[in-house]
């Protein structure tokens, strides 16, 4: 008898998008050239339930062996090129991939235990293959986040209506829940495959977090998981190569991820797994002025958050003119600077007549007056998703017909020329002042100027605004008080 998914799990055939964490590995082919494989580290709970008895076998395999043989090697090359870009935005590669029932058969399932929903024939190529978009982006050193999203609609009206996502096979894809046992499994799986980067005095350059969604009924915007391992929550240590996970979580809470501002254009299909909200932040803690880029992916009941430190300057060292052009004048608080852009698509021909519209030009943010409070951050969708309703079945494939998209933000990272990015406005207009009395600098981070100075536990105003807030948060945790949190609008 086919094994049914656990109670409360989305039904087999009702899910068109799964997610997983992967690690890239390389072996040499007979000619001595490196050959990419993408090994599974962790798979989303629904995928694990749908694989049933074949879940553990799947975790020992690689993604590329489940790509259609006629497309496999070209897809391998394209995926290797995509992950070599090593940025937060990610890439999309379209391919023929094994159907879940075919994967289970390949892994040893018998016909009697392998359920095949009959209505999936309409969205598949044949009994063994369907076309999907493989979405990849780096989330931590050595770790990739992947989404496997089938491109064909069963019902275009229902599948693209966010209010009907409960009907299944929706482009508004997402995880319904991440119970505690799954979070523990996630931690153990990553720790067993990924060695944290060597410890230095500086925090890690990449941080990956999982949060509950802003609309969660009981714990909105809660930090569920963080990697690499964080500094113990109530520790006052610094310069130990660890980091304060809540400091990064607070960056996410300051970003507007209202999906209402992301209405799809005519002919454009929007999916949750290809939509990213991005921000730029500046933090002064850990004795450093750090410039951090972030990408957030709302996905049902959870939000994937990826942070990358692109530049660090020891406090007390003046930034270079190039850094000032890119980031603006520094402020002591972490400020979310959210940008709007449309990614660039690079595509090849697809045998079924697929074509993508050219991407519109990047949108520029209007300048803000310094004396005004800035408006809520403007989020950007990192998808110019192709209109897959144009997909028309044709003859069988004769060769690889994938295409690849690079979610590219021309204003993230270093600038190659002297053209300044769109103007940015600091979230604080208060002047920077020296510490009061005999205090020379912040006891926590060493900065000598802050818009406000706060008392430490010794009663002396020797903490800058950022370190004072950090201490207050730690004290509140220690004493059992809960910090009020602003809910993001959905």
N, C-alpha and C positions, 0 to 999 in steps of 0.2 A: 504493500500500500504506500502511496506517496506520503511523505511526511509533511504535515501542515505547519506553517509558521506559528510561533508562539502567539498566545492571545494578546491582542493589542498591537501586534506588528502589522505593518502595511501588507496587503495581500500580494501574493505572487501575481505578476501581470499588471499590478496597479502602480508600479514604480518604474519610471523611465530614467532615473538618475541615481547612481550609487557613488559613494566617495570612498577613498582609501588613502593611506599614507604609504609612500614608496621610498626605497633607497636605490639610487643608481649604482650599478656595479659594471665592471669592464673585464672582459677576457680578450685574448688575442685570437683572431681568425687564422687560418693556415698561412696567410701571407704576412702575419705579424701585425696586422692593423687592429686597433682597439675595437671591440664589439660591445655595444651597450646592451644591458639588460636592466629592467626595472622590477625589482623584487618587492613583493608585498611585505609590509611591516604590520599594518593594522587595517582592517576593513570595517566599514560602517556596520552597525549592529543589524540593520535590515538585510544587507547583502549576506552577512554571516548566517542569518536565519534562513534566507532563501537558498543558500548553498547546502544547508542541512549537513548531512554526513560528509560532504566533500569540502567543508570549510577548511579543515586543517591541511588537506592536500593542496588547496588553492594557496594557502599562506606559504607553501614551500615552492611555489612556482613563480614565474615572471610574467609580466603583462604582455610582453611582445610575442610570446608563443601562442597567445590567443587571438592575434591578428591574422587575418586571412593570409594563407601562404603566398598568394599572388601579389600581396602588397607588403608583406612583412619586412623585407630588407630595406625597401625604400622608406617605409614608415620608421624603421629603426634609425636610419640616417637623419630623417626629419626631426625625430624626437631628440636625438643627440644634439642637433643644431639648436633646437628650441631651449633645452635646459642649459646649454653653454652660455646663453645670454645672462643667466644668473641674476635676474632682477625679481622684484616683487610682483610685477604685473602678470606675468605668466604668458601662456600660449595656448592655442586651440589647434588640434590636428584632427581632421576627419578621416575615418577609416572604416573598413568592414571588420567587424569584431564578432567573436563567437557569441551566440545567444546563450543565455544562462543555462537552458536545458542542454545545449551542446557542450558547454563547459563541464557540466556535471557528468555527462556521458564520457567525455575525455578523461575525467578524473575517476571513473569507475562505477558510476551509478548505473543501475539496471533500468530497463524500460518500465518495470513495475513500480519503482520508487521515484521516477523522474516525472513530475507533473509538468504538463505543457499546456498553458492556458490557450484555448483555441483562438481567442480574439487577437492574439499577438501576431497572427499571420499577416494582418493588414499593415503592420509596421515593420515587418522583417523582409529580408531579401528572399529567404527560403527557410527550410527547416533548421539550418545551421547558423546562418549569419544575419546580422543586421548592421545598419550604418549608425555610427555614433560619433560624437565629438569627445575626444580625450582632452580635458583641460588640465594643464599642469602649471604649478608655480612653486618656487622654493619657499619654504616656511621656516627652516632652520638649517644650520650647517649639516649637509648630507641628507636632508629630508625634504621630500616633495609631497605636496598635497595634490591629489588627482580626483577629478570628477569624470564619470562615464555617463554621458547623456545621449540617449537615443534621439535621433533627429526627427522621425516621422510622427505626425499627429494621428491619433485615432479619431478625434473629433476636434477640428480646429477651433470651434467656438468655445467649447468647454476647456480644452487643454490650455488655452491662452487667456482664461479669465481667472484672476486671482481669487475671486469669490467662489469658484467651483473647484478649487484644488483638491478638496476632499473627495471628489469623484474619481481621482486617480489619473495616472498618466499625464500629469500636469507639467507644463514648463516652469511653473512656480514651484520648483523642486525644493526639498528640504528634509532634514531629519526631524522626526516628531519628538524624540526624547533622547537624552543621554543619561541613563541611570548611573548611580554611583559605581556599580560593579563594572560598567563599561568604561568609566573614567579611570578606574584602577587598572583595568586591562590595557587601556591606552598608554598609561604611564609605564607599565611593565614592558609592553611591546616595544616602545621607543627606546627605553633604557637598555633592552637586551640587544638592540641593533645599532644604536648610535652612541658613540663615545662623546661626551660633552667636550667642547673645545678646551684646550689647556688654559688653566687659570692664570690670569695676570692681575695687575692692580685695577684694570678697567673692566666694566661690565661686558657681557657678551655682545657681539655686534648684531646678532639676530635673536629675536625672541618670538616664540609662537605661543598663542593663547587661544583658548576656547571659552566663550562667554555664553550665558543664557541670553536670549533675545530681549530687546527692550519691552516687548509685549508679553513676556512670561508672566503668568497669572500670580505667582507667589514670590519669585526671586528675579525680578528684571535686572539685566545688566550685571549679573553675578559672575565673578571669575570662577570658572569650573576647572581649568587645567592650564598649566604653564610649563614651557620647556625653553631652555635648559632648566635644571633645578634652581629654584630661587633661594635667596637668603632666608633663613628662618624668620617668620613673620614679626616677632618682637625683638629681633636682634638690632643692636645699635652699631654693629660693625660697619666699616667702610673700607674701600680699597682692597677688597678681598676677592675680586673677580666675579662676585655674585651680583644680584640685583634685587630691587624691590618690585615684586610682581604687581602690587597694587598701583605703583606709580605708572606702569604701562597700561594697566586696566583703566585708570583714570583718563588716559589719553583717548581711549576708545569711547568713553562716556561723553566726551566733549564733541563728538563728531555727529552731525546730523545725517541719519540714514533713512530719511523719509522716502519710501518708494514712490509716493505720489508725484515727486518731482522727476521721476524717471519714466514717464509714459512713453511707450514705444511709438516711433514714427510710423507712418503708413508703410506697410510691407515689411516692417522690422519685427522680429520675434525676440522677446526678452526672456531670458532664463535666469534663475537665481544664481546658478553655478558659474555663469559668465559675467555677472555683474559685480563690479568692485567699487567700493567707496574708498577714496584715498585722502591722505592728509600729510602735512609736513608739521613737525613739532620741533621746538627747541627747549632743552631741559638743562638746568644747572644744578646737578647733584653729583655726588661721587667725586667731587673735585674737578669736574669737567663741564665744559660747555658742549653739549652733544646735540647734533642735528639728526633728527630721526624721521625717516619716511615710513608710512604705514599704509597697509591695505586691509580693508575689512570686507568680509563676504557673508552677508546675512543668508542663512540657509535653514529655513524653518525655525525650529525652537532654539537654534544656536547661531552664534556669530564666530566665524574663524577670523582671528586677528594676527597679522604678520607685521613685525616691526624690524626695521633695519637701520642701524646707525651708519650714516654715510660720512660723517665727519666728527671728529672730537678735537677740542682745543683745551689744554689745561687752563683752568681759571687763573686769571691774572695775565694771560698772554693775549695781546690784541689780535683779533681776526684779520686775515689778509683782505685786501680790497676785493678780490674775487669772491671770497666767502660773504662779504657784506653785500655784494651785488646779487648773489644768489639767494641769500637768506634774509637780508634786511638787517636792521640794527638789533642786537641781542637784547632780550629781556630775561629776568630771572625766572619767570614762570614758564611752565610748559604750555605753549600756545599752539592750538590746532590751526594750521593754515591749509584749507582744503581747496583743491584745484579741480577745474572742470576740463575734460579733454575727451576726445574720441580716438580710439586706438587705430593703428594702421593695420590693415589686413594684407597679408601676402597669400595669394592663392594660386593653385594650379588648376588645370581643367579637371572637371569631374565627369565621369563617363555618362552620368545621367542628366546632363544638361544643367547642372547647377551653376548659377552665376551670382556673384555678390555685387551689391551696389557700391560705388566708390565712397570712401569715408568722407564726411564733411570736414571742413577745416576746423582746427581746434578753436574752442571758444575762449575769449579773453575775459578775465574778471574785471569789472569796472573798478577804478581806484576808489578808495574810501577816504573820507576826511579824517585827519588824525584826531580831531576833537570829538568825533562821534563814536558811540558804542558800535562796534561792527555787527552786522547782521549774523544770523546763524550761518555756520559754514555751508558752503555750497558743495554738495557731493557730486562726484562724477561717476557715470557708469563706464566700466572698462569693457564695454562690449558694443561693437557695431554688428550685432548678430545677424547673419545672413538669413534671408527669407526662405526658410526651408519648405514653406508651402509650395515654392516653385519646383521642388523636387518632383520629377516625373519618372516613374519606373521605365526602364529601357532594357536593352539586351544585357546579358551577363557581362561582368567586368572582364576586360582583356588585360588590364594592368593596373598598377597603383594609380588611384585618382584622388588622393588626399589633398587637402589644402591646409595651410597653417596660418594662424593669426598670432601676431605678437601684440599683446596689450602694451602699447608703448606710450609713455608719457614724456613728451619732449622737455618738460620742465623738472623732471625728477632726476636726482643725481647731479653730477658735475656738468658744467656748461663748457662746451668746446670753444665758444666764441665770446665776444664781449657784449652780446645782446642781453640786456637784463630781462628776467622773467616778468610775468604780469605783476603789477604792484601788489604788495602785501601790507596788511595792517595789523599791528600788534593788538592783542586783546587787552592790553593795559596801557593807559596813557599817563600813569603816575610817574613822577620823576624818580630817578635813582638817587638814594641818599646814603651817606656814610653811616656806620653804626654809631649809636649814642655812647657817651661817656668815654671810658678808657678802652672800649672794645676796638680791636684793630680790624678784625675780619670775622666772618661767620665761622663758628666753631665746628659746624658740620661739613661745609664744602669749601671754605676758604675764600668765598667771594667777598669783595670789599664794598659793594654797592647793592642796594636792594630798595624797592619801593616801600618796603615796610620791614621793621625788625621786630622779632618775636622773642618772648621769654622762653628759655629752656627750663628744664626741671630744676636747675639751680637758682631760678628766679631772676637771672640776668638776661637782658635783651641782647643775646649774642648769637641768635639764629636768624638767617635771612628768611624771607617770606616762604620760599619753597621748603627749606629744611624745617621751619617751624610748623608748617602744615603737615609735613611728613611725621614729625614727632607727635603732633596732636592726634593724627590717625593711629599711630602705634599705641599711644596712651589710651585712646578710646577702645581699641581692641583689647588691651590688657585689662581694662576695667569693665569690659562687657558692654560698653555703650555701642550703639550702632550709629554710624554716620548716615544722615539722610542723603538720599541720592535723587538727583533729578532724572525723571523718566524722559527718554527720547520719544519724540512724537512719531507715531506710525500712521 
